[in-house]
Amino acid sequence: MRMVFLSLTILSGLSVQAPAETLEFEGRIEAVNRALVYSRAEGRVDGIYVTAGDRVAKGALLARIEPDLAELAVAAAKAELDRQEALLVRAKDKLQRAERLSQSGASSTVALQDARTEQQLAQAEHRAARVALDRARIELEDTNIRAPLSGIVEAPQIGLGVLLEFDAGAPPLFEIVQLDPVRVVYEVPYAERLAQLARNGALSTEALLQRVRLDLVLPGGPVLAEDITPQATSVRLNSDNGTVLVWAEVPNPDGTLRPGMRLTVHSEITQQNQQGGTQ
């Protein structure tokens, strides 16, 4: 349901501006930033360090998977890198000997080319071993499941001893939700929005939004936020009722506004006065 109010504003005590049109809409609060947390590693969960409602910082440890297999993989990759480093040193020494012999005429061009090829292969194998070690270290770090952003932990879907396996249909292990800022969303009939553009002389929806100020009010209750400016509207219309979504980010440092909350949005649109100015 939408209601319309009119208010008068006197500027400098001399002139009366055109009345400001205030519309009332039903709105809801959504999270601006939220993250669904999955595990990139497989294995049994051997530690859970947060519960629902905990505030966590970005990078905080949420849970851990048994790291023993990943640690062995790192050790094996280190050993292979050491072996490839030794082979590379040997290949470099062999090439240097072949170059000296070639300069003195005691070695053929073919032998020199073979030594160069052997060094190139050793260099390639060394690079591959270093990449494998980097990957093994990343996979070891993946056994630590960390918060991708700061926020509040929603109900974890994880338990000690549970075997985690790759499953595209599995629910997230955690959800992290930020409460500051949040977003208020409400629906406006698009035909009415076009009429508002004409009445206010705005050349675009963006220009009209700059004239809009929102107050957020609990039904029958206090004003929760004032003087909010909408950021944008949706591109698509709701084919069922011909509305577009309008949204605005709202500062929420004390966490009063929560995702899912329903409230009333008072939308005041300043109309043009006779001289073409705005309130």
Solvent accessible surface area in square Angstrom, and as a share of the most:
residue,aa,sasa,rsa
1,M,183,0.82
2,R,94,0.34
3,M,79,0.35
4,V,74,0.42
5,F,83,0.35
6,L,123,0.61
7,S,47,0.31
8,L,126,0.63
9,T,43,0.25
10,I,114,0.58
11,L,73,0.37
12,S,104,0.67
13,G,63,0.60
14,L,162,0.81
15,S,61,0.39
16,V,95,0.55
17,Q,22,0.10
18,A,20,0.15
19,P,50,0.31
20,A,0,0.00
21,E,17,0.07
22,T,16,0.09
23,L,2,0.01
24,E,34,0.15
25,F,12,0.05
26,E,130,0.58
27,G,2,0.02
28,R,68,0.25
29,I,1,0.01
30,E,53,0.24
31,A,15,0.11
32,V,32,0.19
33,N,59,0.30
34,R,126,0.46
35,A,18,0.14
36,L,82,0.41
37,V,9,0.05
38,Y,113,0.43
39,S,22,0.14
40,R,163,0.60
41,A,15,0.12
42,E,88,0.39
43,G,18,0.17
44,R,117,0.43
45,V,3,0.02
46,D,55,0.29
47,G,6,0.06
48,I,53,0.27
49,Y,108,0.41
50,V,13,0.08
51,T,90,0.52
52,A,60,0.46
53,G,49,0.47
54,D,52,0.27
55,R,170,0.62
56,V,18,0.10
57,A,64,0.50
58,K,146,0.62
59,G,33,0.32
60,A,33,0.26
61,L,56,0.28
62,L,0,0.00
63,A,0,0.00
64,R,85,0.31
65,I,1,0.00
66,E,76,0.34
67,P,25,0.15
68,D,78,0.40
69,L,139,0.69
70,A,17,0.13
71,E,87,0.39
72,L,119,0.59
73,A,44,0.34
74,V,14,0.08
75,A,57,0.44
76,A,63,0.49
77,A,12,0.10
78,K,92,0.39
79,A,61,0.48
80,E,64,0.29
81,L,13,0.07
82,D,90,0.46
83,R,132,0.48
84,Q,8,0.04
85,E,64,0.29
86,A,62,0.48
87,L,54,0.27
88,L,21,0.10
89,V,89,0.51
90,R,148,0.54
91,A,2,0.01
92,K,83,0.35
93,D,60,0.31
94,K,83,0.35
95,L,18,0.09
96,Q,95,0.42
97,R,119,0.43
98,A,11,0.08
99,E,59,0.26
100,R,141,0.52
101,L,86,0.43
102,S,37,0.24
103,Q,159,0.70
104,S,86,0.55
105,G,63,0.61
106,A,74,0.58
107,S,28,0.18
108,S,63,0.40
109,T,108,0.63
110,V,106,0.61
111,A,44,0.34
112,L,19,0.10
113,Q,94,0.42
114,D,84,0.44
115,A,1,0.01
116,R,102,0.37
117,T,56,0.32
118,E,54,0.24
119,Q,34,0.15
120,Q,111,0.49
121,L,112,0.56
122,A,10,0.08
123,Q,60,0.27
124,A,43,0.34
125,E,92,0.41
126,H,28,0.12
127,R,149,0.54
128,A,57,0.44
129,A,6,0.04
130,R,112,0.41
131,V,100,0.57
132,A,51,0.39
133,L,7,0.03
134,D,66,0.34
135,R,162,0.59
136,A,8,0.06
137,R,114,0.42
138,I,93,0.47
139,E,75,0.34
140,L,48,0.24
141,E,80,0.36
142,D,28,0.15
143,T,7,0.04
144,N,37,0.19
145,I,8,0.04
146,R,101,0.37
147,A,3,0.02
148,P,65,0.41
149,L,32,0.16
150,S,48,0.31
151,G,13,0.12
152,I,21,0.11
153,V,0,0.00
154,E,82,0.37
155,A,64,0.50
156,P,37,0.23
157,Q,107,0.48
158,I,30,0.15
159,G,24,0.23
160,L,123,0.61
161,G,40,0.39
162,V,69,0.39
163,L,86,0.43
164,L,22,0.11
165,E,118,0.53
166,F,142,0.59
167,D,90,0.47
168,A,117,0.91
169,G,70,0.67
170,A,37,0.29
171,P,87,0.54
172,P,31,0.20
173,L,17,0.08
174,F,2,0.01
175,E,38,0.17
176,I,0,0.00
177,V,14,0.08
178,Q,39,0.17
179,L,16,0.08
180,D,71,0.37
181,P,39,0.25
182,V,0,0.00
183,R,58,0.21
184,V,0,0.00
185,V,5,0.03
186,Y,4,0.01
187,E,61,0.27
188,V,0,0.00
189,P,51,0.32
190,Y,77,0.29
191,A,80,0.62
192,E,31,0.14
193,R,8,0.03
194,L,86,0.43
195,A,42,0.32
196,Q,0,0.00
197,L,28,0.14
198,A,84,0.65
199,R,110,0.40
200,N,0,0.00
201,G,38,0.36
202,A,11,0.09
203,L,177,0.88
204,S,43,0.28
205,T,28,0.16
206,E,117,0.52
207,A,39,0.30
208,L,0,0.00
209,L,4,0.02
210,Q,117,0.52
211,R,51,0.19
212,V,1,0.01
213,R,95,0.35
214,L,0,0.00
215,D,46,0.24
216,L,0,0.00
217,V,19,0.11
218,L,54,0.27
219,P,99,0.62
220,G,96,0.92
221,G,34,0.32
222,P,85,0.54
223,V,75,0.43
224,L,46,0.23
225,A,15,0.12
226,E,115,0.52
227,D,98,0.51
228,I,20,0.10
229,T,39,0.23
230,P,3,0.02
231,Q,97,0.43
232,A,35,0.27
233,T,32,0.19
234,S,26,0.17
235,V,144,0.83
236,R,208,0.76
237,L,86,0.43
238,N,57,0.29
239,S,113,0.73
240,D,134,0.69
241,N,85,0.44
242,G,30,0.28
243,T,13,0.07
244,V,6,0.03
245,L,55,0.27
246,V,0,0.00
247,W,70,0.24
248,A,0,0.00
249,E,73,0.33
250,V,0,0.00
251,P,93,0.58
252,N,5,0.02
253,P,115,0.72
254,D,111,0.57
255,G,6,0.06
256,T,68,0.39
257,L,4,0.02
258,R,115,0.42
259,P,56,0.36
260,G,57,0.55
261,M,47,0.21
262,R,162,0.59
263,L,5,0.02
264,T,24,0.14
265,V,0,0.00
266,H,54,0.24
267,S,3,0.02
268,E,60,0.27
269,I,1,0.00
270,T,13,0.08
271,Q,37,0.16
272,Q,66,0.29
273,N,32,0.16
274,Q,178,0.79
275,Q,155,0.69
276,G,44,0.42
277,G,30,0.29
278,T,59,0.34
279,Q,71,0.32
